[in-house]
């Protein structure tokens, strides 16, 4: 297993960084390419193992996938398979987002249930309920989902009991070529939903209100592939900002749509950091000593993002005072806490609450990445430790951060990958 060796007592991180394309934005776009006729071209796709897993699924389905330095091109003209084998499904848990696209394209889909994962149970009941409302008949025996639409997909009114990001994306994918109109109530407002709608609309879909709680979709007969530049990764941006914060550093992030970072600005400011959101960049400055941020509660967008809570726990670990995190989205998202404790962090957890008493410095240790965001946060913690930290199982980090160690090295971090 690969691991990072990170030198602690890091100098102030400083420099310029272009924020990578968003993993969570790119994955539903790649699945949309199955639905649209012709060749979809996505520029700015990050190079990540999860993206590779999506490409493997597309290739298996019969799409022609070409990747060059600047773009991933997917031609779905010859796609002929609608069943994804278990091995490919397991490579990436969010492969469930192929469900809506396959139903839209073939009127059929066969997948295995993605199952529980590092951060929680991650059921798919909302996805299945929504597909059924659109006319799918789903047999769930033996962990396999066999889905068909005997009478085609038909528009429907769907009220989500929770604004699930993946379920909303699947509804968009399945409904945009369904017969008639669909109304999604309590839709996820995450930017990744708005981005998917932007791409589908550029292909001829009629989706209105994506990014808001109520989305209306007028079914169209056919979609034609188009080009799209993947939006930049708001979650990765926060990780680099937190790395600057714990070292008192100073960072320029090249990034568009910086307003997507608004949900984290206030807690950063409470810690004494400066976050200057400009139209095409973020100027970020850490503080000599961070202050507590008080309390954050993770919530659906535009609330505080669950994907950034581990970064904030690391910052709180070396801040003055006590901070609290309430995790409302996933039930098992504090796995990184016991690793942070090995580094000297003072954190108590009870169910979905973590109470963090800041210490002046962490100590180097050997720790293990429990999941993607927990893993990257441990690397950030290593920067403000007093000696060398070894972070094991970094395959989790490779799922979501493009050239993580190179990006950090460019900002002054001493970090080495060991296979
Ligand atoms: C997406 C993101 C993930 C992020 C999350 C919340 C991708 C690839 N992943 O995950 O990084 O942390 O949004 O912003 O985009 N739920 C159900 N039943 C369902 C679906 C979801 O109970 O059918 C629950 C989940 O278990 C979880 C909550 O709803 O507790 C949120 O899940 P959801 O919004 O669906 O997250 P994902 O789309 O899986």
Boltz pocket constraint, residues with backbone or C-beta under 6 A from the ligand:
constraints:
  - pocket:
      binder: B
      contacts: [[A, 23], [A, 24], [A, 25], [A, 27], [A, 94], [A, 120], [A, 121], [A, 122], [A, 123], [A, 124], [A, 125], [A, 126], [A, 127], [A, 128], [A, 162], [A, 163], [A, 164], [A, 165], [A, 166], [A, 167], [A, 188], [A, 190], [A, 192], [A, 300], [A, 306], [A, 307], [A, 328], [A, 329], [A, 330], [A, 331]]
      max_distance: 6.0
